[in-house]
Amino acid sequence: MTMRETAPVSVDAMIEDLRTLVEVESPSRDLVALKASAEAVAAVIENRLGGRAVLVESEAGPHVHWSGGGEPAVLILGHHDTVFPLGTLARRPFGVADGHVSGPGVFDMLGGLVQAIHGVAALADRSGVEILVTADEEVGSRASRALIEERALACGAVLVAEGAADGGGVKTGRKGCGTFQVFVEGRASHAGLEPEAGVNALVEAAHQVLDIVALGRSELGTTVTPTVASAGTLDNVVPAGATVVVDVRVESAEEKERIEAAFAALTPHLDGARIRVEGEVGRPPMPRSASATLFAMAERLVPGLEGRAVGGGSDGNFTAALGVATLDGLGAVGGGAHADHEYVVVDTMAGRANLVAGLVRALQDPARKV
């Protein structure tokens, strides 16, 4: 797949900027590390685009916001927090070899962020462009959602620099996703002397897991997956407490409502047991309709470009739910998100930067044929 129009971008310069960001480790919730990361992101933006990148403080760490001035026309959305703990870089340093860039966070999503910045830098006119890089996407975006939604509504179109779909496609739809915690309260007793005097929270949790799994509807794209469980204290004590954590993915608002209602309605099977549920489908689904216009623009720029609906969520879910045109997966081509083999394909970096640049040009002037 080849871009119809290209602008000059330097892959070497992109790799150096990517090195700069990767080597400032940025695990979610580490406020000191995230401050240093935000400052590094702001410096790269200012160096490549001019103007001022503003740090927007939040309880989750600083977000970074830059504007090219003029009437808002397009928001480029990304995040600088990563899932890797401090010290990962020492074990897995930034590197370039065999056509791949590797290191913690290169694919999710610092590579896409750097490509987007260089794509905008290739434009002579940057008016109407905004870049927002948040500090808490990996942990639910609770401290950034309001700002994301505000700027998306102001701009009217959103390009999300998350990693590309497999094979280099863009992401035209995403499932809504959320996490539920089911807390089971039982009653402890001696497991040998009088087990009948207790209320076994682990047994109750087992009943709940079966009920929870039954909520899935594969034919509707709804997955309900228990992922973490804990119970008990000692091997001779009937457990008084248990917790089950559940990952949920849905394709429609109707399924979001059904699942949330079903979790709220969970009831105990054992006499004396109690159930408490926390959580929600925090990221609403991103329907394909939200990306249709922008994907058509992207196809004209890159004939043969593939669009895919995927199960994972991003901040694009929030903007799409507002009715704002949103195209996701415009970031790096590579793989291994959240894993030790994470990588970006070097030969694709210039093309992806140009794709962002072409979409921005089209959105700056909707009458322009691309």
C-alpha positions, 0 to 999 in steps of 0.5 A: 500500500502506497500513499498517493501524496507524501511529504518529506519526513526523516525516519532517523529524526523520528527514531531519535525522538522515540528514543528520547520518549522511551528512555523516560520511563512512564508507568501509569500512576507513577506521578514523578515518572509521568511528570518527567515523561510529560515534560519530555513529550512537550519538549519534542512537540515544541522542538518539532512544531514550535509554539507551546505545549501546555502541561495540564495537571491532573490527579493521574499526572500531567497531560500535554496539550498543543494547538496550532492556532486558528479554528479547531478542526482536528484533534490528534489523540494519544497517551504517554503512560505505559504499562511497564514498571520502572526498571524495565528499560534496564532489562530491555533497552531501546534498540534498532535492529533488523528493521525493528525498533524495540523498547518498552512502550514503542508500539503502545503507543510512543511510536504512533505519537512520534509519527503523528508529531512528525506528520504535523511537522511536515505541514506548512499550515498547522492551523486548526490542529490540536494534539492531546497526550494524556497520562492515564489511558492505560488505567481507564482515563478517569482523569482525562476523559472530560478534557478529551471530550471537551477538545473532541467536541471543539475540533469535530474530528479525532485521529487516534495515534494508537498502534495499527491493527495487524497487517497495518490496517486502521481501527474502524470500530472498537468494543466497549470495555470495562472491569467489574469486581465481585466481592463475596462475604461469607463467615469463617469457621474451623475447616475441621471442627465445624465447617458447617458453622461457616459460610464458604465465600470460595464456594459462593465465588465459584457459583458466581463465576459460573453465573458471570460466564453465562452472561456472555453472548458471543453471537452479539460480540459480548465477552465476559471473562473472569480474570483474577480471583482470590479467597481465604487466609489459611488452609484450615479456615473456611474462607470468609471473603473472596473477590472475583475480577471480570473483564467485559467487552461489548459491541453495542450500547444495549449490551452495555446496559444489559451487562451492567444490570446483570452484574447489579442483579447478582444474588448469592447461592449460599444462605448467609453469603452476601454479594457486592459489585463494583465496576462498569463498562467504562469505555462505551463501544466505538461503532464503525459508523463513527469512523466511516467518513474519516476511513473513506478519506484514508482510503483515498490517501492509501488505496487498499488500506484495511479497516478493522473492528477490534476488541480492545478499547482506547480513548477513541471510544469516548470521542466516538460515543459523543458522535464525533468522527473518530479514526483509530489505529493510525499509529505505529505498525508493529506488535507485542503491545504490553509484552517483552517483544514489543516492536515497531517496523521501521520501514512503515514509519514515514508512511504512517506519518504521511497518512496523518499529515494527509488526513490533517490536510483534508480536515483543514480544508473539507472541500479539498479532494484527496 
